[in-house]
């Protein structure tokens, strides 16, 4: 068993899983509604692993927390102290040591066995192990786990040690519990408790493998080197044995390490003296097959087996090197990752937990989301610091699929106390998680915190809050209590240097690597772009030239079936009560309305609308849609178009830009959010946009500034507006290409007005910028013209370029035919086939198949067709319907539909 493993319960031959016959009861039921108090005092069946809210749901005591505005009525759950109890049979098994192992306690816990205290837990992210020799008894045993109310516990600690600034409304930073569980701007507030990972009795003799930490290197001659560190516990040293369990004999123990795979088997062995806590041994694999991120090569893995006496550990490793370039250049400082010496352009998403109730996320859900990553052409995923250190399955899938992992430590958007107790909790947590995740080749970046540096430097009131309750400590004024920088600057890098020095570490994200530079500068390090969503039109993306954009996003509702499953307002609309309950972002629907201006609705982003009484009202534009379905489609379309604009701009900056990570891939409940895939697994238009923009070979037409314009600028260093257009070809594949590109300016009806031909040699991992001539780049009627660039004669490899279309005008202004499509629909063995033909220019076609079948999926979306062009889409569905229902209005959608539908 991998030490600290979170998704399995250990060696089945020796691990007694306590996953049955649990009862949970409320210790202070007076916090609950009156009609539930007696039942909660008596107790109800509980599932372990699990969470108390799910137990209440299964017992029929509460309705679905995700439905309607039930969240508001269920806040009492987080105010209660809960006690889990189970009885289990145990009999002497001949092993020397018996430990109770809890892989996940949420969060402040007291653990008792047969009426005696074993220990306490204070960290959601830690594995706890207590020796129970002398506590266990033959026959029936009783285990009790008492879990304190997380809400009241966080408030109590805040009263004791003082206020530390944080986002949201609960003091999540006072506990080592995931921040998102207390609610976020996309998350539901379900701060409950539970035994969220397996718990049971682990029996062992002689020695136990606590952790295996392979340090991987690749030598210049191609030899793969695995320096394997094995942490050991010994019977008689790490535990208190009863009289019936004598300590191990003080004799050497035999060990063997084996690495096997890809036609290779290497082994080393020897003996280790009794009581030695760390074994270090080196395995060398000549001509090792290298592990590569997706799109840059294959992902060969090797089986690593460690045996010490009778103890055994098995896992997989991959041979690869990781470095990062942050050296100053003429533009600032980059953040460019190199894998095996090759520069990598990171493309992908931020990841939040799969479910607000983590124990409910199963293997199928993990594999489905990783398939979504793979199919979107992503090669990186960032596990965000307000969530969890993910399950073993998450990292196994990343290894298998070649998805690079950027892993945050569990700190987000807050100041964190640096008390002695918290320091110890964080150190234990970090040691366990670093050791657990060390074998995975996919893990390439450790990040100390999410937005905590920029919060300290730039957020209003952050520093002041740290000083308010401090006593004067020098002649100049007040001291400042520690806010978490000890962890990011000292503790975490020290632990990584000792335990796992083969990855990149940064203290925070965003992060500038030049002293005294804005932590969120686009010229330096990594950047989060949130002014676009919060207070700027999405065209502002073009104002930034980020070296690595690891957070940026735009909101939209979930799929129609997902939204309507949880919204039951008599007259549902953007401002109806239950809709607002599923919009957690501050002024979220108002920002959606503002963002549509000049794109999908009349007016400009900063125009102010007023009610009849003269008060400002941002909601008026969103209410102009003829009905909720039109608003829903407009929001989803806007999300896709905004992120396409940002992605194509940023990728056109390569190699200046070395990474783009969209916020976010997934949701943890049905909500209006920045996700590409909603809670029910439906792909929003954004996901299809990402699939196109993340393609290794990308063509985009971008505004460009000619050399003459640069020479004519008035002031040195001043920004110069573009005066032309360019076709930018990004070849981020590992193949060279020779192509002919034809670029045409056309009317929407298809008449060619001007053309230009380029013969292009596109080398692997390169970019070509081709300036368009004035005849092609300059239009006479922007509302009726566009540019089409398409390749032909390319030498195909594993990926190819797709054609690109440049629209001179926004949807609101373009002369789009409101009925541009002819569609043939028919059944097939596993669903339906659509053949879609454009009679006129059809912009951003998308089929909302979930409106017909909530379990259906489709293989295409967000595609524009020119007059006379056709495409074929396959709908996977088991529901038997007339196929023509998939082509009706508001199911088969395009941007043209919105040209006339708002009042």
C-alpha positions in Angstrom: 0.0 0.0 0.0 1.3 3.5 -0.8 1.8 5.3 2.4 -0.9 7.9 3.0 -3.0 6.6 0.1 -6.4 8.3 0.0 -8.4 6.2 -2.4 -7.8 2.7 -1.1 -7.7 1.1 2.3 -4.5 -0.8 2.3 -3.3 -4.4 2.1 -6.5 -6.4 2.0 -4.9 -9.4 3.7 -4.0 -7.4 6.8 -6.3 -4.3 6.8 -9.6 -4.7 8.5 -11.8 -2.0 6.9 -14.4 -0.6 9.3 -16.9 0.4 6.7 -20.1 -1.1 8.1 -22.6 -0.7 11.0 -21.9 2.9 11.8 -24.4 5.2 13.6 -24.1 9.0 13.7 -25.9 11.2 16.2 -26.0 14.9 17.1 -24.5 15.9 20.4 -26.2 19.2 20.5 -29.5 18.6 18.5 -31.0 21.8 19.8 -29.2 23.5 16.9 -31.4 21.5 14.5 -35.0 22.1 13.4 -37.4 21.1 16.2 -39.0 18.2 14.3 -35.6 16.5 13.8 -34.0 16.9 17.2 -35.2 13.6 18.8 -34.2 11.5 15.8 -30.8 13.2 15.6 -30.3 12.6 19.3 -31.0 8.9 18.9 -28.8 8.5 15.8 -29.2 7.3 12.3 -27.3 4.9 10.0 -24.1 6.3 8.6 -22.0 5.4 5.6 -18.2 5.4 6.0 -16.4 6.7 4.1 -19.0 9.4 3.9 -20.3 12.7 5.2 -23.0 13.5 7.6 -25.1 15.5 5.2 -25.4 12.5 2.9 -26.5 10.4 5.9 -29.2 12.9 6.6 -30.2 12.8 3.0 -30.4 9.0 2.8 -32.5 9.0 5.9 -35.0 11.3 4.3 -34.5 14.0 7.0 -33.4 16.7 4.6 -34.1 17.3 0.9 -31.3 17.4 -1.7 -29.0 20.3 -0.6 -28.4 21.2 -4.2 -32.0 21.7 -5.0 -33.8 25.1 -5.0 -32.6 27.2 -2.0 -32.2 24.2 0.4 -28.6 25.3 1.1 -30.0 28.2 3.1 -32.2 26.0 5.2 -29.5 23.4 6.0 -26.9 25.7 7.6 -27.6 24.1 11.0 -25.8 21.0 9.9 -22.4 22.8 10.2 -23.3 24.1 13.7 -23.7 20.6 15.3 -21.1 18.4 16.9 -21.6 14.9 15.5 -20.5 11.5 16.9 -19.9 8.4 14.8 -20.0 5.0 16.5 -19.5 1.5 15.2 -19.0 -2.0 16.8 -16.8 -4.5 15.1 -15.5 -8.0 15.8 -11.7 -8.6 16.2 -9.8 -11.7 17.1 -6.1 -12.2 17.7 -4.3 -12.7 14.3 -0.7 -13.4 15.2 0.6 -10.0 14.0 2.9 -8.0 16.3 1.3 -4.5 15.8 -2.2 -3.3 15.3 -2.9 0.3 14.3 -6.1 2.2 13.8 -5.6 4.1 10.6 -7.9 7.0 9.6 -7.3 8.1 6.1 -9.5 11.2 6.3 -11.2 12.7 9.3 -13.2 15.9 8.8 -11.9 17.7 10.8 -11.5 18.3 14.5 -11.8 14.8 16.0 -11.6 12.9 19.2 -11.1 9.1 18.7 -11.9 6.6 21.4 -11.7 2.8 21.3 -13.6 0.8 24.0 -14.0 3.9 26.1 -10.4 5.0 26.1 -9.0 7.9 24.2 -6.7 7.0 21.3 -6.0 10.5 20.1 -7.2 13.6 18.4 -7.2 14.8 14.8 -7.1 18.4 13.7 -6.3 18.2 10.0 -8.6 17.1 7.2 -5.6 16.5 4.9 -3.7 14.2 7.2 -3.7 10.4 7.7 -3.8 9.4 11.4 -2.3 6.3 12.8 -2.7 5.2 16.4 -1.3 1.9 17.9 -4.2 0.0 19.5 -2.4 -2.9 21.1 -3.7 -2.9 24.6 -6.9 -1.2 23.5 -8.3 -3.9 21.2 -10.2 -6.8 22.9 -11.2 -10.2 21.7 -14.7 -10.2 20.3 -16.7 -7.0 20.0 -15.0 -3.6 20.1 -16.6 -0.1 20.0 -15.0 2.7 18.1 -16.3 6.3 18.6 -15.2 9.3 16.5 -16.5 12.7 17.8 -16.3 15.6 15.3 -16.7 19.2 16.4 -18.8 21.6 14.5 -16.5 23.2 11.9 -18.4 26.5 11.9 -18.4 26.9 15.6 -14.8 25.6 15.9 -13.5 28.1 13.4 -15.3 30.9 15.1 -13.9 29.8 18.5 -10.4 29.9 17.2 -10.9 33.3 15.6 -12.0 34.6 19.0 -8.9 33.0 20.7 -6.2 34.1 18.3 -7.7 37.0 16.4 -9.1 37.8 13.0 -7.1 36.8 10.0 -8.5 38.2 6.7 -10.2 35.8 4.3 -12.6 35.7 1.5 -16.2 34.4 1.9 -18.2 34.5 5.1 -16.7 31.8 7.3 -13.2 31.8 8.9 -12.1 28.7 6.9 -8.4 29.8 7.4 -8.6 28.9 11.1 -8.9 25.2 10.4 -6.9 22.8 8.2 -10.1 22.0 6.3 -10.7 22.7 2.6 -11.7 26.3 2.0 -14.3 25.4 -0.7 -16.5 23.5 1.8 -17.4 26.8 3.5 -18.7 28.1 0.2 -17.0 29.9 -2.7 -17.9 32.1 -5.6 -18.8 29.0 -7.4 -19.4 26.6 -4.5 -22.2 25.7 -2.1 -21.7 26.2 1.7 -21.9 22.6 3.1 -19.4 22.8 5.9 -20.3 19.6 7.6 -18.3 16.7 9.0 -17.5 13.1 8.2 -15.1 10.2 8.1 -14.5 11.0 4.4 -11.9 8.3 3.7 -11.5 4.7 4.8 -10.8 3.8 8.4 -9.7 0.5 9.8 -7.2 -1.8 11.7 -3.8 -2.3 10.0 -2.0 -5.3 11.4 1.7 -5.8 10.7 4.9 -7.4 12.0 8.6 -6.7 12.0 8.6 -3.6 9.8 6.2 -1.4 8.0 6.9 0.8 4.9 5.7 4.2 5.8 6.5 6.0 2.5 8.5 5.5 -0.7 10.0 8.5 -2.3 11.7 7.9 -5.7 13.9 10.8 -6.8 14.1 10.6 -10.6 16.9 11.8 -12.8 17.9 11.1 -16.4 21.6 11.2 -17.2 23.1 12.6 -20.4 23.5 9.1 -21.9 19.8 8.3 -21.4 20.2 6.2 -18.3 17.2 6.6 -16.0 18.2 6.9 -12.3 15.8 6.3 -9.5 17.2 7.1 -6.0 14.6 5.5 -3.8 14.1 6.7 -0.3 12.1 4.2 1.9 10.8 5.4 5.3 10.4 2.5 7.8 8.6 1.8 11.1 9.8 -1.1 13.2 7.8 -3.2 15.7 9.0 -2.4 19.1 10.4 1.0 18.3 7.4 2.9 16.8 4.7 1.3 18.9 4.1 0.1 22.4 3.8 -3.7 22.3 1.8 -5.8 24.8 3.4 -8.7 26.7 2.0 -11.1 24.1 3.9 -9.3 21.3 7.6 -9.4 21.8 9.7 -6.9 19.7 11.4 -8.0 16.5 14.7 -9.7 17.0 17.6 -7.3 16.6 18.8 -8.9 13.3 19.3 -7.5 9.9 16.4 -7.4 7.5 16.6 -8.4 3.9 15.3 -5.9 1.3 14.9 -5.8 -2.5 13.9 -3.0 -4.9 12.8 -3.9 -8.4 12.0 -1.7 -11.4 10.3 -3.5 -14.3 8.6 -2.5 -17.6 9.1 -1.7 -21.2 11.4 -4.7 -21.7 13.6 -3.9 -18.7 14.0 -5.4 -15.3 16.5 -4.1 -12.8 16.9 -5.1 -9.1 19.1 -4.2 -6.1 19.0 -5.8 -2.7 20.8 -6.3 0.6 20.2 -6.1 4.3 19.3 -3.3 6.6 20.0 -3.1 10.3 17.1 -3.3 12.8 15.7 0.1 13.7 17.1 2.0 10.7 14.3 4.5 9.8 15.3 5.3 6.2 16.7 3.0 3.4 18.2 4.7 0.4 19.0 2.6 -2.7 19.6 3.5 -6.4 18.2 1.7 -9.5 19.6 2.5 -12.9 17.8 1.8 -16.2 20.0 2.1 -19.3 18.3 3.7 -22.3 15.2 4.5 -20.2 12.0 5.3 -22.1 11.1 8.9 -21.2 7.8 10.0 -19.9 6.4 13.0 -21.8 3.4 15.3 -21.4 0.6 14.6 -23.9 1.4 15.8 -27.4 5.1 15.7 -26.9 5.7 12.0 -26.8 4.6 8.8 -25.1 3.9 8.1 -21.4 5.8 4.8 -20.6 5.6 3.9 -16.9 7.7 1.4 -14.9 6.6 -0.8 -12.0 8.5 -0.2 -8.8 8.4 -2.8 -6.1 10.0 -2.4 -2.7 10.2 -5.3 -0.2 11.6 -5.0 3.3 11.2 -8.3 5.2 7.5 -9.1 4.7 6.5 -5.5 4.0 5.8 -4.6 0.4 5.1 -1.4 -1.5 4.1 -1.2 -5.2 3.7 1.8 -7.4 4.6 3.2 -10.8 7.3 5.7 -11.8 8.2 7.5 -15.0 11.6 8.8 -16.1 11.6 12.5 -16.9 13.3 15.7 -15.9 11.6 19.0 -14.9 13.2 22.4 -15.0 11.8 26.0 -15.2 13.2 29.1 -16.9 12.6 32.3 -14.9 15.7 34.2 -16.1 15.2 37.9 -16.8 14.8 38.8 -20.4 13.9 42.0 -22.3 10.2 41.5 -21.5 10.6 40.7 -17.8 10.8 37.2 -16.4 9.2 34.1 -18.0 7.7 31.0 -16.4 8.5 28.3 -18.9 8.5 24.6 -18.1 11.0 22.3 -19.7 10.3 18.5 -19.6 13.3 16.4 -20.7 15.0 19.6 -21.8 12.1 20.5 -24.2 10.2 23.7 -23.7 6.5 22.9 -23.0 3.5 25.2 -23.7 1.1 24.4 -20.9 -2.6 24.3 -22.0 -5.3 23.3 -19.7 -7.7 24.0 -16.8 -7.9 24.6 -13.1 -9.6 21.8 -11.2 -11.9 21.9 -8.2 -13.2 18.9 -6.3 -15.6 16.8 -8.3 -18.4 17.0 -5.7 -19.2 19.2 -2.8 -19.5 15.9 -0.9 -16.1 14.5 -1.7 -16.8 10.9 -0.7 -19.4 10.7 -3.5 -16.9 11.2 -6.3 -16.3 7.7 -7.7 -13.8 6.2 -10.1 -16.1 6.7 -13.1 -16.3 10.4 -12.4 -12.6 10.8 -12.2 -12.0 8.9 -15.4 -14.7 10.9 -17.2 -13.2 14.2 -16.3 -9.7 13.1 -17.4 -11.2 11.9 -20.7 -12.6 15.4 -21.0 -9.1 16.9 -20.4 -7.6 14.6 -23.0 -10.2 15.2 -25.6 -9.9 19.0 -25.1 -6.2 18.8 -26.1 -5.2 19.9 -22.6 -1.8 18.9 -21.3 -2.0 20.4 -17.8 -4.4 20.5 -14.9 -4.0 22.7 -11.7 -5.3 21.2 -8.5 -6.4 24.5 -6.8 -5.4 25.3 -3.2 -8.9 25.8 -1.9 -9.7 22.2 -2.6 -8.0 18.9 -1.6 -4.9 17.0 -2.3 -6.6 14.8 -4.7 -7.1 11.0 -4.7 -4.4 8.6 -5.9 -6.6 7.9 -8.9 -6.3 11.6 -10.0 -2.6 11.3 -10.2 -2.6 7.8 -11.6 -4.8 9.1 -14.5 -2.6 12.1 -15.0 0.4 9.7 -15.3 -1.4 7.5 -17.7 -2.7 10.2 -20.0 0.3 12.5 -19.9 -1.5 15.4 -18.1 1.0 17.6 -16.2 -0.2 18.4 -12.7 0.3 21.7 -11.0 -0.4 21.1 -7.3 -1.3 23.8 -4.9 -0.7 23.3 -1.2 -4.0 23.8 0.7 -3.9 27.6 1.2 -6.2 30.0 -0.7 -7.3 33.6 -0.6 -6.6 34.3 3.1 -4.0 35.0 5.8 -3.2 31.9 7.7 -2.2 31.9 11.4 1.4 31.0 12.2 0.7 29.7 15.7 2.9 26.8 17.0 -0.1 24.4 16.7 -0.8 25.5 13.1 2.8 25.3 12.1 2.9 21.7 13.3 -0.3 20.8 11.5 1.0 22.2 8.3 4.4 20.5 8.5 2.8 17.1 9.2 0.3 17.6 6.3 3.1 18.7 3.9 5.4 15.8 4.8 2.6 13.3 4.2 1.4 14.8 0.9 4.9 15.3 -0.5 5.8 11.8 0.3 2.5 10.4 -1.1 2.7 12.2 -4.4 6.5 11.9 -5.0 6.3 8.8 -7.3 4.1 10.5 -9.9 5.9 11.8 -13.0 2.9 13.9 -13.9 3.4 16.2 -10.9 5.7 19.0 -12.1 4.8 22.1 -10.1 4.2 22.6 -6.3 2.6 25.9 -5.5 2.6 27.3 -1.9 -0.6 29.2 -2.0 -3.4 30.6 -4.2 -3.5 34.4 -4.4 -2.0 34.9 -0.9 0.9 37.1 -2.1 -1.3 39.3 -4.2 -3.8 39.5 -1.3 -1.1 40.7 1.1 0.3 43.2 -1.4 -2.9 44.6 -3.0 -6.2 43.6 -1.4 -8.0 46.4 0.4 -7.8 46.0 4.2 -5.6 42.9 4.2 -2.5 44.4 5.9 -4.6 46.6 8.1 -6.5 43.6 9.5 -3.2 42.0 10.4 -2.2 45.0 12.4 -5.5 46.0 14.1 -5.2 43.8 17.2 -1.4 44.0 17.7 0.5 45.7 20.5 3.3 48.2 19.8 6.6 46.3 19.5 9.0 49.0 18.5 9.5 52.7 18.4 7.9 53.0 15.1 4.5 51.5 15.7 2.8 48.2 15.6 4.0 44.7 14.8 2.3 42.4 12.3 1.2 38.9 13.1 2.3 36.2 10.8 0.0 35.7 7.8 1.3 32.5 6.3 4.5 33.6 4.5 6.5 31.4 6.9 4.9 28.4 5.2 5.4 29.6 1.6 8.9 31.1 1.9 10.5 28.8 4.5 8.7 25.6 5.6 7.4 24.3 2.3 10.6 24.8 0.2 12.7 23.4 3.1 10.5 20.2 3.1 10.6 19.9 -0.7 14.3 20.2 -0.8 14.6 17.4 1.7 11.8 15.1 0.5 11.4 15.8 -3.2 13.7 18.2 -5.0 12.8 17.1 -8.6 9.9 19.5 -9.1 9.4 23.2 -9.6 8.3 25.2 -6.5 6.8 28.7 -6.4 5.5 30.3 -3.1 2.2 31.6 -4.6 0.2 32.1 -7.7 0.1 34.6 -9.2 3.8 35.2 -8.6 6.4 37.6 -10.0 10.0 36.5 -9.6 11.5 40.0 -9.6 11.7 41.7 -6.2 9.5 44.8 -5.7 7.4 44.0 -8.8 3.6 43.7 -8.7 2.8 40.1 -7.8 0.3 39.9 -10.6 2.3 41.6 -13.4 1.8 40.2 -16.9 5.5 40.8 -17.7 6.8 38.6 -14.8 6.1 35.0 -13.8 2.5 33.8 -13.5 -0.7 35.9 -13.8 -4.4 35.7 -12.8 -6.7 37.8 -15.1 -9.9 38.7 -13.3 -10.6 42.3 -14.1 -12.1 41.0 -17.4 -14.8 39.2 -15.6 -15.3 41.6 -12.8 -15.1 45.1 -14.4 -14.0 45.0 -18.0 -15.1 44.0 -21.5 -13.4 40.8 -22.6 -11.5 42.7 -25.3 -9.3 43.8 -22.4 -7.6 40.4 -22.6 -5.6 41.9 -25.5 -4.1 44.5 -23.2 -2.2 41.8 -21.4 0.9 39.9 -22.6 1.1 37.3 -19.8 4.2 35.1 -19.5 2.0 32.3 -18.0 -1.8 32.9 -17.4 -2.7 30.3 -14.8 -6.2 31.6 -14.0 -8.7 33.5 -16.2 -12.3 32.7 -16.9 -15.8 33.8 -17.8 -19.1 32.7 -16.4 -22.1 30.9 -17.9 -25.0 28.8 -16.6 -24.8 25.0 -16.7 -26.6 23.0 -19.4 -30.3 23.6 -19.6 -31.2 20.2 -18.1 -28.8 20.7 -15.2 -30.2 24.1 -14.5 -33.8 23.2 -14.7 -33.3 20.2 -12.5 -32.6 22.4 -9.5 -34.5 25.6 -10.3 -38.2 25.6 -9.6 -39.2 29.2 -9.4 -42.8 29.8 -10.6 -41.4 32.3 -13.1 -37.7 31.4 -13.5 -35.4 34.2 -14.7 -31.9 35.6 -14.2 -33.1 37.3 -11.0 -35.6 34.8 -9.6 -34.8 33.6 -6.1 -33.6 30.1 -6.8 -31.6 31.2 -9.8 -29.8 33.7 -7.5 -29.2 30.9 -5.0 -27.3 29.1 -7.7 -25.2 32.2 -8.6 -22.5 32.6 -6.0 -20.4 35.3 -7.7 -20.8 38.8 -6.4 -23.2 40.6 -8.8 -22.7 37.6 -11.1 -25.8 38.0 -13.3 -25.3 41.7 -13.5 -21.7 41.0 -14.8 -23.1 38.6 -17.3 -25.5 41.3 -18.5 -22.8 44.0 -18.7 -20.4 41.6 -20.6 -22.9 41.1 -23.4 -23.0 44.8 -24.3 -21.7 45.6 -27.7 -21.3 41.9 -28.3 -24.8 40.4 -28.0 -26.9 43.3 -26.8 -26.9 47.0 -27.6 -24.8 49.5 -25.7 -21.3 49.6 -24.2 -19.9 47.7 -21.2 -19.8 50.8 -19.0 -23.3 52.0 -19.9 -25.5 52.4 -16.8 -29.1 51.4 -17.0 -31.7 52.9 -14.6 -35.0 51.8 -13.2 -38.0 54.1 -13.4 -37.2 55.5 -9.9 -33.7 56.5 -11.1 -31.8 53.8 -9.3 -29.0 52.0 -11.2 -29.9 48.6 -12.5 -27.5 46.3 -14.3 -30.1 43.6 -14.8 -32.2 45.4 -17.4 -30.2 44.2 -20.4 -30.3 40.6 -19.3 -34.1 40.9 -18.9 -34.5 42.1 -22.5 -34.2 38.5 -23.8 -37.5 37.2 -25.0 -37.3 34.3 -22.6 -35.0 32.4 -20.3 -33.8 30.0 -23.0 -32.5 32.9 -25.1 -30.7 34.3 -22.0 -29.2 30.9 -21.3 -27.9 30.5 -24.8 -26.6 34.0 -24.9 -24.6 33.5 -21.6 -23.1 30.2 -22.8 -22.2 31.7 -26.2 -20.7 34.7 -24.5 -18.5 32.5 -22.3 -17.2 30.6 -25.3 -16.5 33.7 -27.4 -14.8 35.5 -24.5 -12.4 32.7 -23.7 -11.7 32.1 -27.4 -10.8 35.7 -27.7 -8.4 35.4 -24.7 -6.9 32.1 -25.7 -6.2 32.9 -29.3 -4.6 36.2 -28.2 -2.4 34.5 -25.6 -1.3 31.7 -27.8 -0.4 34.1 -30.5 2.2 35.5 -28.1 4.1 32.3 -27.9 6.9 31.8 -26.9 6.5 35.0 -24.8 3.5 33.2 -23.3 4.3 29.8 -22.0 1.0 28.7 -20.5 -2.8 29.2 -20.4 -4.9 27.5 -17.7 -8.6 28.3 -17.9 -10.6 28.7 -14.7 -12.2 26.1 -14.4 -12.8 22.6 -15.8 -15.6 21.3 -13.6 -18.2 22.1 -11.0 -18.9 20.5 -7.6 -22.7 21.2 -7.8 -25.2 22.6 -10.3 -24.3 26.3 -10.5 -23.7 29.3 -12.7 -20.0 29.3 -12.9 -16.8 29.6 -14.9 -16.7 25.8 -15.7 -16.3 24.2 -19.1 -18.2 21.1 -17.9 -21.1 21.3 -15.5 -21.8 19.1 -12.5 -23.9 16.7 -14.5 -21.1 16.2 -17.0 -22.5 18.3 -19.9 -19.9 20.1 -22.0 -20.6 23.8 -22.3 -19.7 25.7 -25.5 -16.6 26.7 -23.7 -15.2 23.2 -23.7 -15.5 23.0 -27.5 -13.8 26.3 -27.8 -11.0 25.1 -25.6 -10.6 21.9 -27.7 -10.1 24.1 -30.8 -7.8 26.6 -29.1 -5.7 24.0 -27.3 -5.0 22.1 -30.5 -1.2 21.7 -30.8 -1.4 23.4 -34.2 -3.4 26.6 -34.1 -4.1 29.2 -36.7 -5.5 32.6 -35.7 -5.8 36.0 -37.3 -4.8 38.7 -34.9 -4.4 42.5 -35.0 -0.8 43.4 -35.7 1.4 46.4 -35.5 3.6 47.0 -38.6 7.3 47.8 -38.3 6.6 51.2 -39.8 3.9 52.0 -37.1 6.4 51.0 -34.4 9.0 53.3 -35.9 6.6 56.2 -36.0 5.4 56.0 -32.3 5.6 59.2 -30.4 7.2 58.2 -27.2 9.8 55.5 -26.6 8.1 52.5 -24.8 4.6 53.8 -25.4 2.0 51.3 -26.5 1.1 51.5 -30.2 -2.3 50.5 -31.6 -2.3 47.8 -34.3 -2.6 49.0 -37.8 -3.0 45.7 -39.6 -3.8 42.0 -39.3 -1.6 38.9 -39.3 -2.1 35.2 -39.7 -0.3 33.6 -36.8 0.5 29.9 -37.1 1.5 28.1 -33.9 3.1 24.7 -34.4 3.4 23.3 -30.9 3.6 19.8 -32.3 6.8 17.7 -32.6 6.5 17.6 -36.4 7.8 20.0 -39.1 5.2 21.0 -41.7 5.2 22.5 -45.2 1.9 24.1 -46.1 0.2 26.5 -48.5 -2.3 28.9 -46.9 -5.0 30.7 -48.8 -6.4 33.8 -47.0 -9.6 35.3 -48.4 -11.7 38.3 -47.6 -15.3 37.4 -48.3 -18.8 38.7 -48.0 -21.0 36.7 -45.6 -22.7 35.4 -48.7 -19.4 33.8 -49.9 -18.2 36.3 -52.6 -14.4 36.5 -52.6 -13.3 40.1 -52.5 -9.5 39.6 -52.1 -7.0 36.8 -51.5 -3.5 36.2 -50.5 -1.4 32.9 -50.7 1.5 31.9 -48.4 3.8 29.0 -48.8 4.9 28.2 -45.3 7.6 26.0 -43.7 6.5 25.6 -40.1 9.1 24.0 -37.9 8.2 22.0 -34.8 7.7 24.0 -31.7 7.7 27.3 -33.5 5.5 30.2 -34.5 5.1 32.0 -37.9 3.6 35.4 -38.2 2.4 36.3 -41.7 1.3 39.9 -42.3 -1.8 40.2 -44.4 -1.8 42.7 -47.2 -4.1 45.7 -47.2 -6.5 44.2 -49.8 -7.2 41.3 -47.5 -6.9 43.0 -44.1 -9.0 46.1 -44.9 -12.8 45.7 -45.2 -15.2 48.1 -46.9 -18.3 46.8 -45.0 -17.4 45.2 -41.6 -20.9 44.1 -41.0 -21.0 42.0 -44.1 -17.4 40.8 -44.4 -15.0 38.3 -42.8 -11.6 36.7 -43.5 -11.1 33.0 -44.0 -7.7 31.4 -43.8 -7.4 27.7 -44.7 -4.4 25.3 -45.3 -3.9 22.8 -48.1 -1.1 20.6 -49.1 0.2 20.1 -45.6 2.2 17.0 -44.7 0.1 15.3 -42.1 1.5 14.0 -38.9 -0.3 13.4 -35.6 -2.1 16.7 -35.7 -3.1 19.3 -38.3 -4.1 22.9 -38.6 -7.7 23.8 -38.9 -9.0 26.8 -40.9 -9.8 30.0 -39.0 -12.4 32.7 -39.5 -11.9 36.3 -38.5 -15.1 38.3 -38.0 -14.8 42.1 -38.5 -18.0 42.7 -36.5 -19.7 41.5 -33.3 -22.8 39.4 -33.4 -25.0 42.4 -32.5 -23.8 44.3 -35.6 -23.2 41.5 -38.2 -25.8 41.0 -40.9 -26.4 37.4 -39.9 -29.2 35.4 -41.6 -31.6 34.4 -38.7 -32.3 31.0 -40.5 -29.0 29.9 -42.0 -29.2 26.1 -41.6 -30.7 23.1 -43.3 -30.5 19.9 -41.2 -31.0 16.2 -41.9 -31.5 14.0 -38.8 -31.6 10.3 -38.7 -31.2 7.5 -36.2 -28.2 5.2 -35.9 -27.3 2.2 -33.8 -26.2 4.2 -30.7 -28.1 7.4 -31.2 -28.6 10.0 -33.9 -26.7 11.6 -36.8 -27.1 15.2 -37.8 -26.0 16.5 -41.2 -25.9 20.3 -40.9 -25.6 22.4 -44.1 -25.2 26.2 -44.1 -27.4 28.2 -46.6 -25.8 31.4 -45.3 -22.9 32.1 -42.9 -23.8 30.3 -39.6 -21.7 31.5 -36.7 -20.9 29.3 -33.7 -23.3 26.4 -34.1 -24.1 24.4 -31.0 -26.6 21.6 -30.2 -28.1 21.5 -26.7 -28.9 17.7 -26.9 -29.5 17.6 -23.1 -32.8 19.4 -23.7 -34.0 16.2 -25.4 -32.1 13.7 -23.4 -30.3 14.7 -20.2 -27.9 11.8 -20.6 -27.1 12.4 -24.2 -23.7 13.7 -25.6 -22.6 15.1 -28.9 -19.1 15.1 -30.5 -19.1 18.6 -31.9 -19.9 22.2 -31.1 -19.1 25.9 -31.6 -18.3 25.5 -35.2 -19.0 28.2 -37.9 -20.0 27.2 -41.4 -19.7 29.2 -44.6 -22.4 29.1 -47.2 -22.6 25.7 -48.8 -20.5 23.9 -46.2 -21.7 20.9 -44.2 -20.7 19.0 -41.1 -21.8 15.7 -39.5 -22.3 15.3 -35.8 -23.1 12.2 -33.8 -25.4 12.2 -30.8 -24.9 9.4 -28.4 -28.3 8.7 -26.8 -30.4 5.7 -25.7 -33.7 7.7 -25.7 -36.1 6.9 -28.5 -37.4 10.1 -30.1 -38.2 11.5 -33.5 -34.7 12.7 -34.6 -36.2 15.9 -35.9 -36.5 17.1 -32.3 -32.7 17.7 -32.2 -33.0 20.3 -35.0 -35.8 22.5 -33.5 -35.1 26.1 -32.5 -33.4 26.5 -29.1 -32.0 22.9 -29.3 -29.9 23.5 -32.4 -28.5 27.0 -31.8 -26.1 29.4 -33.4 -25.1 33.0 -32.8 -27.5 34.0 -35.7 -30.4 33.2 -33.4 -29.5 36.1 -31.1 -29.3 38.7 -33.8 -32.9 39.7 -33.5 -34.3 38.0 -30.3 -33.7 40.7 -27.7 -36.1 43.7 -27.4 
